[in-house]
């Protein structure tokens, strides 16, 4: 188990730290704090040669290690997520609380106001022979992962500035070299008496210290379990649980980026409120709130791709969105390799991943990345033993931007976008609003000034709305689920009432994705977090849905589908009664007693592979629509075999008297009724022999 870098926390009095002089020794040997301090002072004045006996030095002065005057402690040092932040001066986050009742020190050790003292042999303590060991330190509890493995101990020390640091030390580290353990603790600011004896005594102290408190370690961010009972933020804070600790070096590296700045009310006034009247901004921020809902509602990740010319507001919208969770530097680049994106996506689990400049990614990397990011699974890799190596998973919302679409970028590499890719990242035109990506400049003199205001506000006020949203979810998860489900249903109904929604499976999936975004925005507004009125997220998502449908080829695909469906309905009602078998062998084998006669009013003819529509029957099948256009739709779908030249109809086979021109439709069209989306295009030959 790796040690987790944890953080300095709020200082308390020494007796709250547990340095009240309790031990397992006899009452006679259990000195009070004042007596221990006296012993320390006497030890310092005598400059005890025992401390440095193993090094041959007798001139050690422990006064600099255990000063008479206690270190002045900061009046207000808040808790943070990692010790590296503490060293940098971070004062923002919260860590688990330790037990109020701390265990007694192991035999041979006594705690005082200036730290830990030990007996020379670390077993027996006699009056007057105590030796100062180190500044205040304590083992807060034991820690293990959810499977009961990876044991370690949560240790807290106080540095020379009075700041407190917590770090998890694996049992293997505690059982290792005392010198190495000493160096690790010294890096945290622990002051330790010199000499090997002191190092060994310190190792013995920590290895013998068995508190009752238990913590659970986690490597992942976001929800800690399927029940969504606690949520881990990137800076190490755990919302909803006091006994969970993040142990993730990669997350620790990005902790400064998710550090909050400013108050929530500042973010609402300076960022959220300026989104009002701007569909793309509201949609982007609502997407940011949707991350924690993915697991609650059991839906997959995905998101939006903002497409448009440079300097039109796309990146500004992304910075506004990431301000829900942290600093503008959370906006990443598509230029990262697919492998790099895996780690980045895992660090954004249950929140959002913002990626800028789609044009900079290689088409081959993009082809895999879109599926990988939305599906939440990394590439399968082998471990050193040849088996499958465990890979991080994630479920996140994605906000991408670029001057070209995903489909256009794939085309640059000779690839075509699959339907699944198009609905995982909905392509939204982001430069055709009233002012580029904006609709309302809120009294700004220009789009550039408005973008600058938003960028500055997001840089100064960030990282508060997202955690507040999670805290509200934790207050009543069930009610949040009910609210979100109803909001998604309302969006679905509203979209069908107000927009021309094509009957297309891919459009349905896109609608559901925007319904989730709308629900997240409305829920955040219900919690009082956005700064815009109720209904604004709903309207913005409807606007984006309309933009997506209009900007894609779904409308054309829908017309093709409708033509196919009309043809199928006609055949299902008339294939057996109004289409005559025209080949002798087919007549003998397939002709039922009530088969259509050779009367002139028949719809057409058939064989095993095709239906031959007479012109009149074709018009009847597509009554109220352009029959010729319907034929072209079927040709595009691969279901109609056209004639020579520009003729959409072809001459009937010689076995049919007069050989009229007919609409030749493949019999496989009857399978289209059971498929989702337009039928796959047929590429087999037209079998001229069958149509002679």
N, C-alpha and C positions, 0 to 999 in steps of 0.2 A: 504494500500500500504506500502510495506517495504521501509525504507530508503535505498538508494543506497550509498555505500561507494565509494566516488569519490576521485579525487586526487589533489595533489598540482600541480600548473601550473606556468608558467613563471611569475616572478614578474614584475610589471610595476610601473610607478610613481603613487603616490596617486591620482593625478587628473585624471589619466586614470581609476582608480578604481571607480571614481564617488564621491570621498570625496572632492569635490571642494566647499563645503559649500552651495550648492543649497538647497532650501526648499520652502515650500508653504507659508512662512511667509512674512511679509511686508518688503520692502527694508531696512527700518530703523533697523529691527531686524535681518537682514541677514548679519552677520559679515563675513569679509573675513578670509582667513586662518590664517593670522598673528594675527589678533585680537583674534581668537579662541584659538590659541596657548598661547597667553598671559593670557587668562582666565583660561586655564588649569593649567598654571604654578602658577597663583595666588591661584587657588583652592588647588593645591598640597602643597604650602607653608603654607597655613592656616590649612591644614589637616582637612578638613571640617568634623565636627561632624555629619552633615546631612546624610552622606553616611551610617553611622552605627547606626543611631538613632533607627532602629527597633531591633537591637541586643543588645543595651545598651552599646555599645563600642564607645568611642569618640576619641580613639587614632589611628584610621586607617590612614595609610599613603598611599595615592594613587600613590605616586611617583613610586613604583615598578610596578604599573599597567599601568601607562602612563608616561614612562620615558621621560626626556627632550631630550635626544639624541635618534634619530630614530634608530630602529634596522638595523644593517648592513645586506643588502639583498644579496643573492648569485648573482654572475654576470650572471650565465646561469643555470637556473632551467627549464628544459623542462617539458612538460605536461605528466601526467601519468594517468592511468585508475582508480585507487581506492585510497582512502585516506590511506588505510593500506600500500600501496606501498610507498606513500609519506613519511610516518613515518619511513619506512625501508630504505629510500634513493633512491627509484627508480626515474629515470629521462628519461623516454622513450616515452610515448605515448601522444596522443592528445585528447582534449575534445572540445565540442562545444564552439564557440565564443559567447560572450554576445553582446547585442546591443551596438553600439557606444554611442547612446544617452540613458543614464540611467534616470529613473524617479526621480523626486524630493523626498526627504525624507518626511515621514508623519509629520503632524503638531506636534510641540513640540520637534522636534529633529533637530540637526544640525551636519553636518559632517565636520571634520577637518583633518589635516595631521596626528594626532595621534589617530583618531577614531571618535566615536559618542559621542556627548554631548546631554544632555536633560535638560529641565526645571524641577524644583522641582515637579510641578504638571503634567508634560508631556503634557500640553496643551498650556500654555502661556510661551513665552520666553521673558524675560526682560533683558535689558543690565546688565551684571555683575552677573547674578544669575544662569548661566549655570553650570551643574554638569557633570563631566566625567562619561560616562556609560560603554563603552567597547572599545576595539581595533577595527581596521577597519573590517567591515562586510557589506555585501550587498546582497540583493535578486536579483539575475540575471534574473529570469523569473519564470513563472508558468509552471508546467509540468502535463501532463495527458497521459493516454495510448491511443492506436489507436481507442478505442471505446468511448473515451470521459469521462472515469471514472478514479478513482484512482488519484485524484488531489493532488498536492503538490507544493513545491517551491524549486528552486535550489538556494542554499545559499553558498556564498563564504566568507571565513575568512582568515586572515593572522596570522600565528602562531608566537611565539617569535623569531624564526629563520628567519623570513621573507618569509617563504614558504606559498604558497596559497593552500587552500584546498576547494574543492567543495563537497557538499553533498545534496542529495534530502531529504527534510523533508516532510512527509505526512501532509496534513491539520489536520489530527487527532492528530498528535504529537504537532503541533503548538497550537492547541486548548486545549491541556492537561495541565499538571502541569508545571508552570513556572520553578519550581526547577529542574524537570527532563530535561526540555529543556535546562536549563542553564548547567547542567552536560554534556549533549551531546555536546554542543558547546565548553565547556571547554576541552573536550577530543580532539577536533580538534585544540586546541591551542588558542582559543579566550580568551583574558584577560577581565575580567568583574569586575566591582565595586562590593564590598561586600554588602550583605544585601538583604532582601526580596524585598524592593522597586526597587532595581536594576534589580532583576530577573523579576519582573512584568513589569517594563518599557521595558526590552529587549523583552519580549514576545509581548508586545503591539506594539513595533516597527516592529517586523517581521510580525505580523498579520495584521498590517495596511499598509504594503508595498506591493503595487500592480503594478508591472512593466508590460509593454506591451509585452515583449518577451515571446514566447511560445515554449516549448520543448515537444517532444514526448518520452515517456518511452517505453522501450522494455525489455522483459525478456529473449528473445532468442538470440543466437549467429548466425552468418551467415547472409544471406540475410534478410533484414527487411520486405520485402513484395514480392508479386508475380511478380512485375515488375523488381525486382533485381536492385533497384535504389541506395541502400546503403548496406554496409556490416559491421557487428559488429564483432570485434575481441575479443578474450578472455580477453585481458587486458583493455577492455572498450573503446578502440579506435573505432570510427565509420568512415569508409571510404565512401566518397560520400555524406555525409550529416553533417551539422553543428548543426542541431536541434534535434538530436536523442541521447538519453542517455540510457545506459545499466543499468538496475536495476535487478541484479541477484546475490544473495549472493554466490551461488555455483560457478558461474563464477569468482567472485572476489577471491575466495579461490585458483583458479588455475592461477590467473593472472601472478604470478611470473614465471610460467612455459612457458608462451608464450611471455615473454619479449625478445626483440631482443638483440643480442650480435654480435658485429662486423658489418662491412659494407657488403652490397650485393656483392660487387666485391671480398671481402675476401671469402665469402661463395662459389662463383663461382670458384675461383681459388683453394681453399683448399678442397672443398667437391664435388661440381658439376663436375669439370674437372676430378677428380679421378674415377668418375663413367663410363667414356668413356671406351668402350671395355668390359664392364661388364653388361650383359643382366639383371641379377637380380637386380643390383643396379639401373640401368636406369629405369627398370620397377617399382621398388619401389618408386623412386622419382617422376616418371610420375604419379603414382597412387596418390601421395600426392597432385599434382597439379590438379587432376581430381575433387576433392571435390566441388569447386565452380561451376563447369560445370554441376553438376547433375541437379540443378534446371533450369539453363539456357537452357539445352537441354531436360529437362523433362524426365529424365531417373532415374531408381531406383538405390539405393546404392548397394554395394557388394564389392568384392575384391579378394585378393589372400591369400592363405595359403602356407607359405614356410615350406616345410617338409624336415627334414634331421637330421643327427646325431648332437650331441652336439658339440659346439666349431668349427663349420664349416662355420660361417659367417652369419647365419640367423639373429641373433640379431643385428649385425653390420649393415646389410641392413636396418633393421627397424629404427635404430637410425639415419642413414643417411636420411631416408625418413621423419621422424618427425622433423628433423632440418629445413625442409622447413617452418614449422610453429612455432617451439619453441625448448625448451631444451630437451635433451635426456630423462628427467624424464617423458615426455609425453608418453613414452612407458609403457603401463599398463600390468597387468597380467590377464590371463584368470581365475585365482583363485577367482576373485571377484564373488559375488553372482549375479544371474540374476537381482535382484533389483538394486544392485550397478552398474551394467553395463548400466542400463537405464539412470541414471544420467550422467555417463561417456560419453555415446553415445551422449546425448543431448548437452554436453559441446563441442563435436567435430562436431557439425552440420556444413555441408558445407565445412569441412576441411578433416581430416582423423582420424581414430581410429586405433592405433597400439596395438596389444595384443600378449603377449609373453607366452610361455610355455602352449600350449594347453593341454598337458598331465595332468596338475594340476586341470583342471576343472572336475566336476562330470558329467558323461554321461547324466544324466537327465537334468542338467542345460544347457549343450551344445545343446541338442536336441531343446530346445526352443530358446536359445540365438541366434543361427545362423539365424533363421527366423526373430526374433525380431530385431536384429541389421541391417539386410539387408532391412527389410521392413520399418524400421523407426517408429515403433509404440510400445509403452509400454503396459504392461498388463492393462486391464480395472479393475479399482478399484472403490469401492463405497465410497461416501463421508459421512459425519456425518448425512446427511438428507436421506441417502439411495439411492440417485441418482448416476449417473456416475460421477466420479471425473475426472476432466480434467488432462490429462497426457502430458508430453512433447513429441514432435515429433522431428524427425531428418532425415536427408538425408546425409549419409556420406560414404566415402570409407574406407574399412577395410583392414588392413595388419596384418595377423596372422602368427604365427610361432609355431612350435612344432616338436618333434621327431617322432610323428605319425600323420596320416591323420585324418580328421574329421570322415570318415567312420570307421576307426579302433578304434577310441575312443568311438564312439557310440556302436560298436560291443562289447566293454568291458562291456557295460551295458545291453547287450542283445537286442540292437536295431540295425536296419539297416538304413543306410543313404538313404534318399529319393533323387530323382533326383533334386528336387528344392534346397536342401541343397548343393549338389555337384556343382551346377552352381552359387550359391551365393558366395561361397568361392572356387575358382578354386585351386585345389591341385597342387602345383608346386614342383618338386623335386629340393631341394636347396643344395644338397651336392655332386652332380655328375658332377660339372663343372671341369674345369682344376685344380683349387685350391679350392676345396670345393664349396662355393657359388660364387667364383670369377673366372674370366677368364684372367684378365690382372692386374698384381700387381704394375704396374707403377714404376718399378725400386726398389720396396721393396725386401728385401732379403728372405722373407717368407710370407705366408698368414697371420700369426700372426702379423708380423710387419705391413703389409698393413692394417689389421683390426684395430690395435692400432692407426695408423695414421688417419684413417677415424674417429674413435671414438673421438680422441682428437680434430680433426678439427670440428666435429659436436658439441662438447661441448663448443668450443670457438666461433664458427660462426654459428648462427642460428636465426630463426625468422624473416628473411628479405625477402626471396624469395617468400613466400606465400602471404604476404601483397602486395608486388610489383606486383605479378600476378593479384591480385584482382584489384589493381589500374589500370592496363592495361585493364582489362575487362571493368571497368567503363568508360574508355575513349571512347570505341566504342563497346558496347555489341553486336550490330547486326553483325558487322564485325567478332567478335570473334565467334559468332554462325555459320556464314557461313564458316569460316576457319575450325572450329572443325568438322562440318558436312562433308565437303569435305575430311578432313583427315580420318575420319571414313570410308567413302566410299572407299577411296584409300586403306586403310588397308584391308577392306573386299575383294576387288578385288585382292589385292596382295596375300592374304592368299589362295584364291581359285586357283590362278595361280601357286603358288609355293608349296602348301601343299596339301596332300590328305585329303580334308575336308569331313568327313562322312556326308551323308544326314540324319542328326539327329537333332531333335528340340532342345535337350539339348546342343549339340555342337554349334548350331547357337546362343544360348544365351551366351555361353562362349565366342564365337567369338566377339559378340557385346561388351561384357565387356572389353575384351582386346583392341578392337578398340577404346573405350573411353579412356583407359589408354594411348594408342599410340597417340591419338589426343591431349590429355592434354600435353604430353611431347613435341610434335611438336609445339604446340601453345606457351608453355613456352620458347622453343628455339627461336621461331619467335619473341618473346618479348625480347630476349637477356638475359634470366635469368638463363640458365642451365650450360653453360660452356662446352657443347658438341655440335657437328655439327648437322645440319639439317639432318633428316632421321635416326638419331641414335635411337630415341624412337620408330619409326616405325619398325626398324629391331629388336630391343630388344623385342618388343611385339610379333612379329612373332616367334621369338625364344621361348618365353614363351608359346605361343599357341601350337607350335609343341611339346614342353615338356609336356604340359597338356594332349594333345590328346594321345601321346605315353604312358604316364604313367597311363592312365585310361583304362576302358574297353569299351570305345566308339567305338574302331575299331571293336571289337567283336560284339558289339550291332549293328553296321552298317551292318555287314554281315548278321546277323539275319534279319534285316529290308529288305535288298535287296532280300533275299530268299522269304520273305513274299510278297514283292511287285511283284516279278516274278510270283508267284503262283496266286495272285489276278488278274494280267493282263491276264493270260491264262484262268482263269475261266470266266472272264468277256467276253472273246471272244468266248468261247466254251461251257459254261454251258448249254445253251438251245439247242445246236445242236449236241454236241458230248458226252453227258452224258445221259444214258438211265435210266428212272425210273424202279426200279426192283421189287418193291412191288405192288401187284395187286391193293390195295386200292389207292396207289399213282398214278398208271397209270390211273385209272378211274377219279381221281380228278385233276391231274396236267398235264396229257399228252396232249400236243398241237398237232395239225395235222402234223406239220413239225418236230416232235421230232426225235431224232436220232434213227436209226434202230438198230437191234441187230447184225449188221455186225461186223466182227472181227476188223475193223479199228476204232471202237469207242474209245474215250479217256478213258471211264470208265462208272461207274454207280453212281446213286445218290438216296438219299431219302430226307426227309425233313431236316435232321440234318447234313448229311455228303456227301462228294464227295469221290468216290473210284477210285483212279487213277491206270490205268494199268501202268506197268513199262515203256513201250515205250512212253506213253503220259507224264509221269513224266519227263523222260529225255528230251522230246521235250520242256516241260515247262521251263526247266532249261538248255537249250542248251548253251554250252560253259562254264558251271560250273559243279562242282562235285554234281551229283544228290543225292548221299547218304548224303553228307554233308549238302545239302539244306534240306533234310528230318530231319536231326538232329536239324537244326536251327528252323524248324517249331515245332518240338517236344519241344525244349527249350522254345519257345514262347507260348506253350500250344495249338497249332492249329493242331498238328498231333497226332493221337492215335496209339502208337506202338503196335507190336505184342508181343507174349510171349517170355520170355528169352531175348536174345540179338537181336531179329529180329526187324528191324525198320518197316518192312511191316507185315501186319496181313492177315490171310485167309479171303477171301470174305464170305459173308453170304451164307447159303444153297440155297437161292432162285436164286443165280447166278450159272449157269452151270460150273462145273469144280472147282469151288471155288479157283480161282487163288489168289496168294498173291498180295495185293494191298496197295497203300499208302492211308491211311484213313485220310482225311482232314476235319476238322469241317467247316460247312457252314458259321459259324460266321466270318471266315477269310475275307469274303467280306466286313465286316465293317471296316477292318483294313485300307482301303484306306482313310477313313475319320478321322483317329485318328492321334494325334501328339505323336510321339515316339512309341516304341515297344508296341504292344497290351498287355493288361493286361493278365497275365497268367490265363488259365482256370483251375479251381480246382474241377469242378463238376465231377460226376462219368462217367465212359465210357459207361454205358448202354449196357451191354453185350446182353441184350434181343434184342435190335435194330439191333445187328450185327450178330445174329444167322443165 
